[in-house]
Amino acid sequence: MVSVGLHSLGIGAGASRMVIDAVAAAAERCGFATLWAGEHVVMVDEPVSRYPYADDGRIAVPATADWLDPMIALSFAAAATNRIGLATGVLLLPEHNPVLIAKQAASLDRLSAGRFAMGIGIGWAKEEFDALGVPFARRAARTAEYVAAIRALWSDDVASFCGEFVSFDKIRVKPRPHHGVVPVICGGNSDAALRRVAAWGDGWYGFNLADVEEAATRISVLRRECREVGRDMGELRLSVALREPVPADLGRLADVGVDELVLVASPPADPIAAEAWVEDLAREWLTNG
């Protein structure tokens, strides 16, 4: 059975404290599986970098929109709920200090009693990396190393790590995650992204896929990559967001191995209307799916 998540927090109307409270509480009450929040630290009015998740190469979110830090947005969502999952979709990991991210993710996971999954991506906007003073080149290698370093900090009481991009020696970073680890979900739809999932990810978040057929094609690639590295596909949690999903897609997604369909939509700016909006989505997706 495919669960249904909601990617609606942190941007525009979803950046309001009262809307976050209303959407999060209603989503939990109605039975949604996960609340997702994405990230961009900076936006530019005329980007040169091509957005990889749209045919025209342009991100739909205007540069003038409010865009909350996803860890902070999800912390507020966690405080308004008790059971629903929380996930970044995605955190642009190579733009951050991995030691700080290890602490922030573990803190959110501890305060939410183990409900957090850290969805990560390597980033696509060179302008954003430039603004943060982080090299755009070799960001995939940086991401893989950061994940290894973060996992060392979560697993070892006194952690040491020596790599090309990050090194530390005999340090303690507390708290630990609630269950000892936080799942690391890899975003990205390319073959290279799917190789990362197979090599070291705990799951995949396929974003803005055209339809169920594209999801099936990407999963077949992931299955091949898992075979090549001796990885069991059953270890991975597969989440996808489709461009124009309909409830009938749920059965077809289950057939190709998807665990969660993520609805990407913006809530109304009024908290009462936002609560009703979630309830309408639940009637459509959690009753008829």
N, C-alpha and C positions, 0 to 999 in steps of 0.2 A: 504494500500500500504506500502510495506517495503522500507524504505530508506536504503542507503548504506553509511557506514562510512569507514574510512581508518586509520588503525593502522600501521603507518610506520615511525613515527618521534622519534628521540632521541637516536637511537641505530645504531652503525656502520656508514654506509654512511648517515643515517638519523640524525646523530649528527652534521653534517656540517651546518653552518649558511646559506650558499648559497643554499644548498639542502632544508633546512627547508623553506626558502623563496619561492623557486621554487615549491615545492610540495604543500605548503599551498595555494599559489595564484592559482595554476592550479586546485587544488581540489575544491576551492570555485567557480572558473569560470565554471568548468565542472558540478557542481551540487551535489557533495558529501555532506553528511549531517553533518559529524563530523570528526574532526581530533583527534585521540587518541594517548596517550603516556604513557608508563608504567614505572615502577621503580624497580631498585635494587640499594641500596646505596653501597653495596659491593658485590663482587663475589669471590669465592674461586676456586682454580684449581681442587681440588678433594673433592667435597661436599659429606658429609655423608647423609645430609637430602635428602629425595626423592621429586623430582619435581612432583606435583600432576596432571599436565596437559599433561603428555606424558606416554605412556604405558611402556617405559623403565625407567621411573623415572628420566630422565636427561633433563635439560633445553638445548634448541638448541643453545642459545646464548653463544659463548665462553667467558670465564672469561677475556680474553684479549681485548674484544671489548669495545669501548667507549660507555658509557651509561649516557646520560645527566639527570640531575634532571628534572623531568617532568614539574614542575611548571615553570622553566626557559625556557625549550624548548617550552612549549605552550605559554609563554609570547611573544617569538619571532614569533611564528605562528600567534598569535593575532595581532601583529603589522603589519604583511604582509597581513592581511585580514580584512573584514568588517562584514561578515554575517555568515560564517560557524561556527558550534558548536565546542567546545573544551572540551576534557574530559581526565582525568587521567584514565588509564586502566591497572593496578590500582596503586594508592598510598598506600603504606604499612603503614597505619595510626598508629598502635601501636608502630612503631619505632620512632615516632615524638612527639614533644611537641604540644599538641592540641591547646594551646593558639597561638603559632606561626602559626600553620596550619590555624587556623581561620582567622588570619590576611592575610596570603599569599593567601589563596583561595579567600577571599573577595577582595583583591587588584587586582588579576587577573580578577575576575569577573567584577569589576568596570571598569577596563581599557579596557575590551573587550565588554562593554555595555551589560552584562548579558548573555554572550555566554558560560559560563563555567559550567560544571557538574563535581563534585568530585567523581570519581570512587575510591572505597577503597577496600582493602583486609586485612586479618588478618596476612598474611605472612606465609611462609612455611619453610624458611631456618633458622635453629637454629644458624648456623654459623654467619649469618648476625646480628641476635639479640645479640649474644655474643659480636661481634665486637662493637656494639653500646651501650653495657651495659644495655640492656633492657631485662627483664625476658621473656623467651619464653613461660613459663607456663601462663595460663589464659589470653592469648593474645586476645581471642574472647571477654571475659568480659571487658578487657581494651578497646578494640575497641568500643564496645557499649557505654561505659561510655564516651569515648572521643567524640563520635558523639553527645551525649546529651550535653556535655559541650560546644562544638563548636556551636551547635544550640542556646544555651543560649547566647553566645557571639554575635551571629548574630541578635538575636531577642530583647535583652534587652539593653537599652541605658546604664544602669549601671548594670553589671552582677555579680551575685554570684553563686557559685557552690561548693558543698561539696560532694566528692565521695571517693571511695577507692583509686583511682589512680590519681586523679587530684582535686585540690581545689583552689578556688580563691574567693576573697571577694570584692565586690563593685569596679569593675574595668571597664574601658572603653577600647574597642578595636575598633578602626576605621581604615579604612572605613567600612561601612556596605556593603553587596553585593548589586549589582545594583537593583535587585528586592526584596531585603530584605533577601532572602535566596539563597543558592546554592543547587541544587539537589544533594543528596548523593546516589550514585549508588553502590550497593554491588556486589563485585566479588565473585567467588567461585561456584563450581558445586555440592558440597555435599548437603545432606539433611540439615545439620546444617547451611550451608551458606544460603540456601533457607528459613530457619526459620528466619534468620536475616533479609532477604529482607521483609518477611511478617510482622515481628514485628516492624521494624523502618526504612526500606529503602524506597527510592523514585524510585528505579528501580533495575534492575539486569543486570549484564554483565557476560554472560556465555562464558567462554574462551576455545578455542581449543576443542570444542565438535566434536565428531566423524562425525556426520551427522544430517540431519533434524530429524530423528527418535529419536536420543538422546536428541536433543533440545525439542522435543515434550514431551518426558518422564520427563525431568526436569521441564518443565512448568506445567505438570500435578501435580507434587509434590508441586510446588509453589502454584498452585491453591488450593490444599488441605490445605496447611499451612495457606493460606489467609482465607479460610473458618473457620479454627479453631480459628483464632484470630479476626474474624469479619471484615476482611480487604477487600475492593473492589479491585479486580485485575485491574480494569480500572484506578486506581490511579498510577499504576506502568508503567514505560517505560522499555521494554524488549529489550536488545541488545545481540546478540550472534555472536561469531566468530566460524566458522567451519573449520575443518582441510583441506578439499579439496572441497571448495564450487564451484558450477557452477550456471550460471544465472537462470537456471530452478528451483533452490531451492527457489527463491524469492517468488513465488506464494505459495509454500508449507509452507514456514515459515509464510507468512501472515495468512494462514489457522489455524495455531496453536497459533497465537497471538503475534508473534514477530514484533517489531516496526522497528528494525534496524539490518541489517547484517553488521558486521564489517570485512573488508578484512584486513588480517594481512600479510604484505609483506614488503620487504626491497627495497628501491629505489636505482637506480644507483648512483654512487658517483659523476657523472658529472651533474651539475644543468640543463643543456640543455636536457640531456638524461632523467633526472628525470622528467622534465616537460612533455616530450613526453611519458614517462612511465605512468604518471597519465592520460594523454589524451587517451592512449590505454586502460587503465582500464575503463575509462568512456565510451568509445565506446562499450566495452564488457558488462558492467554491467548496465549502465544507459540508454542504447538504446535498448538492447535486453532483459532486465529483465522484 
